[in-house]
């Protein structure tokens, strides 16, 4: 991922930026909000600096976040014309979710259903 081109030549990749300004520069077409950056920071994907109870980050930190959040098509499987892509690292379990044994992933259930139809 290349560093975004800043709107101001005085802004380098390691310049501390308020999260609102970092969103405008790193995501000029939108798609990311201040709350989204805070969420990624709470997940450990984005390094932020808190000064006087205000959050700052750098364009380099946003680039590293993009690398950490990248989805890699390591096991690309086609099911009925639909591509299924596995994430680079497994998603954490949702807090509060209960499990009473081995859970069945939707993909596994679909594959089992297809196998049953083939054998029928």
C-alpha positions in Angstrom: 0.0 0.0 0.0 1.5 3.3 -1.0 1.3 6.3 1.3 -1.6 8.6 0.3 -0.5 11.9 -1.4 -1.1 14.6 1.2 -3.0 17.7 0.1 -0.3 19.8 1.8 3.3 19.3 0.9 4.3 20.1 4.5 2.6 16.9 5.8 5.0 14.0 6.0 4.2 10.3 6.7 5.2 10.7 10.3 3.4 14.0 11.0 0.8 13.7 13.8 -2.6 14.5 12.5 -6.0 14.8 14.3 -8.1 11.8 13.3 -10.6 14.0 11.4 -7.8 15.4 9.2 -6.2 12.0 8.8 -9.5 10.6 7.4 -9.7 13.5 4.9 -6.1 13.0 3.7 -5.8 9.2 3.8 -9.4 8.5 2.5 -10.2 11.5 0.3 -13.2 9.7 -1.3 -14.7 8.7 2.0 -15.2 5.2 3.4 -13.5 5.8 6.7 -14.7 7.9 9.6 -13.1 9.0 12.9 -15.1 6.4 14.7 -13.9 3.8 12.3 -10.3 4.8 13.0 -10.9 4.6 16.7 -12.5 1.2 16.3 -9.4 -0.1 14.4 -7.2 1.4 17.2 -9.2 -0.5 19.8 -8.7 -3.7 17.8 -4.9 -3.0 17.8 -4.7 -2.3 14.1 -4.0 1.5 14.3 -1.5 3.2 16.5 -2.9 6.5 17.9 -1.3 9.1 20.2 -3.5 10.8 22.8 -2.5 14.3 23.8 -4.8 16.5 26.0 -7.5 13.9 25.5 -7.4 14.3 21.7 -6.4 11.5 19.4 -3.8 11.8 16.6 -2.2 9.4 14.2 0.1 9.5 11.2 -0.3 8.5 7.5 2.4 5.8 8.1 0.2 4.4 10.9 -2.8 4.3 8.6 -0.7 2.5 6.0 0.3 -0.1 8.5 -3.3 -0.5 9.5 -4.2 -1.1 5.9 -1.5 -3.8 5.8 -2.8 -5.5 9.0 -6.4 -5.4 7.7 -5.6 -6.7 4.2 -7.7 -9.8 3.2 -5.6 -12.3 1.3 -7.2 -14.8 -1.1 -5.2 -17.8 0.2 -7.9 -20.5 -0.4 -10.2 -19.2 -3.1 -13.1 -21.6 -3.5 -15.9 -21.3 -6.0 -19.3 -22.4 -4.9 -22.1 -22.0 -7.5 -20.4 -19.0 -9.2 -19.8 -17.3 -5.9 -16.2 -16.9 -4.7 -15.4 -17.5 -1.0 -12.3 -15.8 0.3 -10.7 -16.7 3.6 -9.3 -13.8 5.7 -5.5 -13.7 6.4 -6.2 -14.2 10.1 -9.2 -15.7 11.8 -11.8 -13.3 13.1 -12.1 -13.1 16.9 -15.2 -14.6 18.5 -17.9 -12.1 19.1 -18.2 -11.2 22.8 -21.3 -12.7 24.4 -21.7 -15.4 21.8 -22.5 -18.8 23.4 -21.4 -22.1 22.1 -22.6 -25.5 23.1 -20.1 -27.6 21.2 -18.4 -27.4 17.9 -19.9 -24.7 15.8 -20.6 -25.3 12.1 -19.5 -22.5 9.8 -22.0 -21.5 7.1 -19.4 -22.5 4.5 -19.1 -26.0 6.0 -22.8 -26.4 6.2 -23.2 -25.4 2.6 -20.4 -27.8 1.5 -22.1 -30.7 3.4 -25.4 -29.9 1.8 -23.8 -30.0 -1.7 -22.1 -33.3 -0.9 -25.5 -34.8 0.3 -27.2 -33.7 -3.0 -24.3 -35.2 -5.0 -24.6 -38.5 -3.2 -28.4 -38.6 -3.5 
